[in-house]
Amino acid sequence: MSGQTVDSPSETGEPAQRGALDRYFKISERGSTYGREIRGGVATFFTMAYILVLNPIILGGAEDKFGAQLSGPQLVTVTALVAAVMTAVMGLGGNLPLAVAAGLGLNAVVAFQLAPLMSWPDAMGLIVLEGLLICALVLTGLREAVMNAIPVPLKQAISVGIGLFLAFIGFIDAGFTTRIPGETGSVPVQLGASGQLSGWPVLVFCLGVLLMVALVARKAKGAILIGIIVTTVVAIVINEIADIEPAAWGLTAPSVPDDVVAAPDFGLVGSFSLFGAFQQVGAVTLVLLVFTLLLSDFFDTMGTVVGVTNEAGLLDENGKVPGIGRVLLIDGAAAVAGGAASASSNTSYIESAAGVGEGARTGFASLVTGALFGLCLFLAPLALVVPAQAAAPALVVVGFLLMSQVRHIDWEKYEIAIPAFLTIAVMPFTYSITNGIGAGFISYVLIKAVLGKAREVHWLLWGTAALFVVYFAIDPVEQLFN
């Protein structure tokens, strides 16, 4: 576009003329450039493109109460569709570098907790209801109020915990760390598949990590994206010349795709029943199911939004996220859209931090990510070339970037240090952002109470901590009422 933006001040020292796009997204105002936003959007896409493979596997591999299964190709289509639309909406409406897609963990709840009790349309209808409840909480101001009530050090701890969680995900996805199968009385995880590193795929991951940390240390522009692309090329070459079983790569074996274009199948869009679940399960079970979905979605999003914006340096002087009301409403709408399209609840992705690591600071990066997901409706074979071993190094590097927030926490002040530690530790050790936030909230209000400082705790934190107590005790509570 003519007369659009320049990325630097003019030679006279006066600010260069900014175009409408730059002003709308505040690109220059936030110290970013179009190049950084594009690189960030592409990097975020590549670190979360795995969902195009993983979501269909999780949902398509389960049966509902009546033995029905969802179609794999249709699941790929709706996964890409909702991610494309809602990520673009987040960019335009929220103006934050946040990408949206089917939530991991939430899709497992749908597949393994909801579907066995009802039909797939009924299960997706519950997701729509949960999303509508989230939107209602936003419109009443309650969701934003809870976020604003959280002390800044706990928000920083959330960022650090997510960093460790991301790094752990990266190590697991690449096969660098694995669960020890069939053993008791030993450590739960180990190096490689047998206590040592073995196989070409793990070597590719290690090379990717070394390349990215070297580029980041040199503060190279596009470090994460360059690392992903170069590591993918190396993986393709190695896979071509070495005799490697496809399963050794995990979900995606790197290779030049036979087909580049594939026609999308929209057969699952609109296949949901809003109140069908009420006829399939008891009222108590239904309430507990919706409560579990609601709490997980609520606080996973909160942790992600705080972590990503904190790393991007976008929190204001009071530790608040800019435009948080719009962001949370869009995230709630994404849950509704995911259920309506049978893609499971969609939510903000912590992998967005990869784009922030590339310099993304605005919603323009989300437009780029959304556009790439849109292309995947037709170019799915090309989008799935990147193996986990090439994308996972980005998660490790981003984990380091988020971990740097730990320096802002006052570790001499136990009333905040202990909750911060539990928040940080519980996330990777239980493989859940929500669990970490819950542990931090409960311990925070408890310690404040025993120190005689209960009045310093916002009433919303008391209420939220009580809900987390129920959340952690959900199984005995369900047994008590059934």
C-alpha positions in Angstrom: 0.0 0.0 0.0 1.4 3.4 -1.0 2.1 5.8 1.8 2.0 3.0 4.4 4.6 2.8 7.0 8.3 3.4 7.5 9.9 1.5 10.3 12.3 4.2 11.5 12.3 7.9 12.2 13.2 10.3 9.4 16.7 11.7 9.1 15.5 15.0 10.6 14.6 13.2 13.8 10.9 13.7 13.4 8.6 10.6 13.5 8.0 9.2 10.0 4.5 9.4 8.6 2.5 6.4 9.7 -0.2 4.8 7.7 -3.7 3.8 8.9 -2.7 0.1 9.4 0.3 1.1 11.5 -1.9 3.5 13.6 -4.7 0.9 14.0 -2.4 -1.9 15.3 0.0 0.6 17.1 2.9 -1.1 15.4 5.4 1.8 15.7 4.0 2.9 19.0 4.8 -0.5 20.5 8.3 -0.4 19.0 7.7 -3.1 16.4 7.9 -3.2 12.6 5.9 -5.0 9.9 8.9 -7.4 9.5 8.9 -8.4 13.1 5.1 -8.9 13.1 5.2 -11.1 10.0 8.1 -13.1 11.4 6.3 -13.5 14.7 3.1 -14.5 13.1 4.8 -17.2 11.0 6.8 -18.5 14.0 3.7 -18.8 16.1 2.0 -20.7 13.4 4.8 -23.2 13.0 5.0 -23.8 16.7 1.3 -24.6 17.0 0.6 -26.2 13.5 0.9 -29.5 15.3 -2.7 -29.0 16.4 -3.8 -29.7 12.8 -2.5 -33.3 13.4 -3.1 -33.7 17.1 -6.6 -32.5 17.5 -8.0 -35.0 14.8 -6.0 -37.8 16.5 -7.4 -37.0 19.9 -11.0 -36.4 18.9 -11.0 -38.9 16.0 -9.6 -41.7 18.1 -12.5 -41.7 20.6 -16.0 -43.1 20.4 -19.1 -41.5 21.8 -21.7 -43.3 23.9 -23.2 -44.8 20.8 -19.9 -46.0 19.2 -19.7 -43.2 16.6 -16.4 -41.6 15.6 -15.6 -38.3 14.0 -14.1 -38.1 10.5 -10.3 -37.4 10.4 -10.4 -35.2 7.3 -13.4 -33.3 8.5 -11.6 -32.7 11.9 -8.6 -31.3 10.1 -10.8 -28.9 8.2 -12.7 -27.6 11.2 -9.5 -27.3 13.3 -8.0 -25.1 10.7 -11.2 -23.2 10.0 -11.9 -22.1 13.6 -8.2 -21.4 14.3 -8.0 -19.2 11.2 -11.1 -17.2 11.9 -10.7 -16.7 15.6 -7.0 -15.9 15.5 -7.8 -13.2 12.9 -10.6 -11.9 15.1 -8.2 -11.8 18.1 -5.8 -9.8 16.0 -8.3 -7.3 14.8 -10.4 -7.0 18.0 -7.8 -7.7 20.7 -4.7 -6.2 19.0 -2.4 -8.7 20.9 0.0 -11.2 19.3 -2.3 -14.1 20.6 -3.2 -17.0 18.4 -6.3 -19.2 19.0 -6.9 -22.9 18.3 -8.4 -26.1 19.7 -7.3 -26.3 23.3 -5.1 -29.3 24.3 -6.4 -30.8 27.5 -9.9 -29.5 26.7 -10.1 -31.7 23.6 -9.1 -34.6 25.8 -11.9 -33.8 28.2 -14.3 -33.8 25.3 -13.0 -37.1 23.9 -12.5 -39.1 27.0 -14.9 -37.6 29.6 -17.9 -36.1 27.6 -18.2 -38.4 24.6 -18.5 -41.7 26.5 -21.5 -40.2 28.3 -23.4 -38.8 25.3 -23.3 -38.3 21.5 -20.7 -36.1 19.8 -23.3 -33.4 19.0 -24.3 -33.4 22.6 -20.7 -33.1 23.8 -20.0 -30.2 21.4 -23.2 -28.5 22.6 -21.8 -28.5 26.1 -18.7 -26.8 24.7 -20.9 -24.1 23.2 -22.7 -23.6 26.5 -19.4 -23.4 28.4 -18.2 -20.7 25.9 -21.5 -18.8 26.3 -20.9 -18.8 30.1 -17.4 -17.5 29.6 -18.8 -14.7 27.5 -21.4 -13.9 30.2 -18.6 -13.7 32.8 -16.7 -11.3 30.6 -19.7 -9.1 29.9 -20.5 -8.8 33.6 -16.9 -7.8 34.2 -16.2 -10.7 36.5 -13.5 -12.4 34.4 -11.6 -9.2 34.0 -12.0 -8.3 37.7 -10.4 -11.7 38.7 -7.4 -11.0 36.4 -6.9 -7.5 37.9 -7.2 -8.8 41.4 -4.1 -11.1 41.0 -0.9 -9.6 42.6 1.7 -8.7 40.0 4.3 -11.2 41.5 1.8 -14.0 41.0 1.3 -12.9 37.4 5.1 -13.0 36.9 5.2 -16.5 38.5 2.5 -17.6 36.0 4.8 -16.5 33.2 7.7 -18.4 34.7 5.7 -21.5 35.2 4.4 -21.4 31.7 8.0 -21.1 30.5 9.0 -24.3 32.3 5.8 -25.9 31.1 6.6 -25.0 27.5 10.2 -26.2 27.7 8.9 -29.5 29.2 6.4 -29.9 26.3 9.3 -29.3 23.9 11.5 -31.9 25.4 8.6 -34.4 25.5 7.3 -33.7 22.0 10.8 -34.2 20.6 11.5 -37.4 22.4 14.4 -35.9 24.3 12.5 -36.8 27.5 10.2 -39.8 27.8 8.1 -41.5 30.4 9.6 -44.7 31.7 7.1 -47.5 30.7 6.0 -50.3 32.9 8.2 -49.5 35.9 7.5 -48.7 39.5 9.7 -47.2 42.2 11.8 -45.3 39.7 11.9 -41.7 38.4 8.9 -41.0 36.1 10.8 -39.6 33.2 14.2 -40.3 31.6 16.6 -39.1 28.9 15.6 -40.3 25.5 13.7 -43.6 25.0 16.0 -45.8 27.0 18.0 -43.6 29.4 20.2 -42.2 26.6 19.7 -40.2 23.5 19.3 -42.3 20.4 17.9 -42.0 16.9 18.1 -39.4 14.2 14.9 -37.5 15.2 16.3 -36.6 18.6 19.6 -35.5 17.0 17.6 -33.2 14.8 15.9 -31.7 17.9 19.3 -31.2 19.6 20.7 -29.5 16.5 17.6 -27.3 16.4 18.0 -26.2 20.0 21.7 -25.5 19.5 21.0 -23.5 16.4 18.3 -21.4 18.0 20.1 -20.7 21.2 23.1 -19.6 19.1 21.0 -17.3 17.0 19.1 -15.9 20.1 22.4 -15.3 21.9 23.6 -13.3 18.9 20.2 -11.5 18.9 19.7 -12.4 15.3 16.5 -11.2 13.7 14.1 -14.1 13.0 16.1 -16.4 15.2 13.3 -18.7 16.1 11.7 -18.8 12.6 15.1 -19.4 10.9 15.8 -22.2 13.4 12.4 -23.9 12.6 12.9 -23.6 8.8 16.6 -24.8 8.8 15.9 -27.6 11.2 12.9 -28.7 9.1 15.1 -28.8 6.0 17.7 -30.8 7.9 15.0 -33.2 9.1 13.7 -33.7 5.5 17.2 -34.4 4.2 18.1 -36.9 7.0 14.7 -38.6 6.6 15.4 -39.1 2.8 18.9 -40.5 3.2 18.5 -42.5 6.4 16.4 -45.6 7.0 14.0 -44.1 9.6 10.7 -45.6 10.6 8.0 -42.9 10.2 6.8 -43.6 13.7 10.1 -42.5 15.1 9.3 -38.9 14.2 6.0 -39.0 16.1 2.9 -37.4 14.5 4.7 -35.9 11.5 7.5 -37.5 9.5 9.3 -34.8 7.5 9.2 -35.3 3.8 8.4 -33.5 0.6 4.6 -33.9 0.3 3.1 -35.8 -2.6 0.2 -33.3 -2.8 0.2 -29.7 -2.0 -3.5 -28.9 -2.3 -6.4 -30.8 -0.6 -10.1 -29.9 -0.7 -11.6 -29.0 2.7 -14.6 -31.0 4.1 -17.0 -28.8 6.1 -19.3 -31.7 7.1 -18.9 -31.2 10.9 -19.7 -27.5 10.9 -23.0 -26.9 12.8 -23.2 -30.5 14.1 -24.0 -29.8 17.7 -27.0 -30.1 20.1 -27.2 -27.3 22.6 -29.3 -29.1 25.2 -29.0 -32.7 24.2 -26.6 -33.6 27.0 -29.3 -32.8 29.6 -31.1 -35.9 28.4 -28.0 -38.1 28.7 -26.5 -37.5 32.1 -27.7 -36.5 35.6 -27.9 -32.9 36.7 -25.0 -33.2 39.2 -22.7 -34.9 36.7 -23.6 -32.3 34.1 -22.9 -29.4 36.4 -19.5 -30.8 37.4 -18.6 -31.4 33.8 -19.4 -27.9 32.8 -17.6 -26.6 35.9 -14.5 -28.5 35.0 -14.6 -27.2 31.4 -15.3 -23.6 32.6 -12.5 -23.5 35.2 -9.9 -25.0 32.9 -10.8 -22.7 30.0 -11.0 -19.7 32.3 -7.6 -20.0 33.9 -5.7 -21.5 31.0 -6.6 -18.4 29.1 -5.8 -16.1 31.9 -2.3 -17.7 32.4 -1.7 -17.6 28.6 -2.8 -13.9 28.2 -0.8 -12.7 31.2 2.3 -14.8 30.3 2.4 -13.7 26.6 1.7 -10.0 27.2 4.1 -9.9 30.1 6.8 -11.3 28.0 5.9 -8.8 25.2 6.3 -5.9 27.7 2.6 -4.9 27.2 1.4 -4.9 30.7 0.7 -1.4 32.0 2.2 0.1 35.2 -0.5 -1.7 37.3 0.2 -5.1 35.7 -3.0 -5.0 33.6 -3.4 -6.3 30.0 -4.4 -3.7 27.5 -7.9 -4.2 26.1 -8.4 -7.2 28.3 -12.2 -7.1 28.1 -12.2 -7.5 24.3 -9.5 -10.2 24.5 -11.4 -12.3 27.0 -14.7 -11.9 25.1 -13.1 -13.0 21.9 -11.5 -16.0 23.7 -15.0 -17.0 25.0 -16.4 -16.6 21.5 -13.7 -18.9 20.3 -14.9 -21.6 22.7 -18.4 -21.2 21.2 -17.1 -21.3 17.7 -15.1 -24.5 18.4 -18.1 -26.3 19.8 -20.3 -25.2 17.0 -17.8 -26.5 14.4 -17.1 -29.8 16.3 -13.4 -28.8 16.7 -13.7 -28.7 20.6 -13.2 -25.6 22.7 -10.8 -23.1 21.1 -8.6 -20.9 23.4 -5.6 -18.6 23.3 -2.3 -20.5 22.8 0.8 -20.1 24.9 2.8 -21.0 21.8 2.1 -17.4 20.8 5.1 -16.6 23.0 7.2 -17.9 20.1 6.0 -15.0 18.0 6.7 -12.6 20.8 10.2 -14.0 20.9 10.5 -12.9 17.3 9.5 -9.4 18.2 5.7 -9.5 17.6 3.9 -6.9 19.7 0.5 -6.4 18.0 -2.5 -8.1 16.5 -1.0 -7.8 13.1 1.0 -10.9 13.9 -2.2 -12.8 14.7 -3.6 -11.8 11.2 -0.5 -13.5 9.7 -1.0 -16.6 11.8 -4.7 -16.7 11.0 -4.0 -16.3 7.3 -1.6 -19.3 7.4 -4.2 -21.4 9.2 -6.7 -20.3 6.5 -4.2 -21.5 3.8 -4.1 -24.9 5.6 -7.8 -25.4 4.7 -6.4 -26.1 1.2 -2.7 -26.6 1.8 -2.8 -29.1 4.7 -0.2 -31.4 3.3 2.3 -28.5 3.0 1.6 -27.2 6.5 2.2 -30.6 8.1 5.8 -30.9 6.8 7.3 -29.5 10.0 8.0 -32.3 12.4 7.8 -31.9 16.2 11.6 -32.1 16.4 11.9 -28.9 14.3 9.2 -27.0 16.2 9.9 -28.2 19.7 13.3 -26.3 19.9 11.3 -23.1 19.7 9.3 -24.1 22.8 12.5 -24.6 24.7 13.9 -21.3 23.7 10.7 -19.5 24.5 10.7 -21.2 27.8 14.0 -19.5 28.6 12.6 -16.2 27.5 9.6 -16.5 29.8 11.8 -17.9 32.7 13.6 -14.6 32.8 10.6 -13.1 34.6 11.6 -14.9 37.7 14.1 -12.1 38.6 11.2 -9.8 39.4 9.8 -12.0 42.2 10.8 -11.1 45.8 12.1 -14.5 47.1 12.8 -13.0 50.5 9.0 -12.4 51.1 7.6 -15.8 51.8 4.0 -14.8 51.6 4.4 -14.2 47.9 7.5 -16.4 47.2 5.9 -19.7 48.3 2.7 -19.2 46.2 5.0 -18.1 43.3 7.1 -21.3 43.7 4.0 -23.6 43.8 2.6 -21.8 40.7 5.9 -22.3 38.9 6.5 -25.9 40.0 3.0 -27.4 39.7 2.5 -26.3 36.0 5.2 -28.5 34.5 4.9 -31.3 37.1 1.2 -31.8 36.5 1.3 -30.8 32.8 -1.4 -28.1 33.4 -1.4 -24.3 33.5 -4.7 -24.4 35.4 -3.3 -26.6 38.2 -0.4 -24.3 38.7 -2.6 -21.3 39.0 -4.9 -23.1 41.4 -2.0 -24.1 43.7 -0.7 -20.6 43.7 -4.1 -19.1 44.5 -4.9 -21.5 47.3 -1.5 -21.1 49.0 -1.6 -17.3 48.6 -4.9 -16.8 50.5 -3.9 -19.5 53.1 -0.6 -17.8 53.9 -2.1 -14.4 54.0 -4.8 -15.7 56.4 -2.3 -17.4 58.8 -0.2 -14.2 58.9 -3.2 -12.2 59.9 -3.3 -10.3 56.5 -6.6 -11.8 55.2 -8.0 -8.3 54.5 -5.2 -7.7 52.0 -6.6 -10.4 49.8 -9.2 -9.3 47.3 -12.6 -11.0 47.8 -12.4 -12.4 44.3 -9.2 -14.3 45.1 -11.0 -15.8 48.1 -13.8 -17.0 45.9 -11.5 -18.2 43.2 -9.4 -20.1 45.7 -12.6 -21.8 47.1 -13.5 -22.8 43.5 -10.1 -24.3 43.0 -10.5 -26.3 46.2 -13.6 -27.8 44.7 -11.8 -28.3 41.4 -9.0 -30.3 43.0 -11.5 -32.3 45.0 -13.8 -32.9 42.0 -13.7 -36.7 42.2 -14.7 -37.1 45.9 -17.3 -34.3 45.4 -18.8 -36.2 42.5 -18.8 -39.5 44.4 -20.5 -37.7 47.4 -23.5 -36.6 45.3 -23.9 -39.7 43.1 
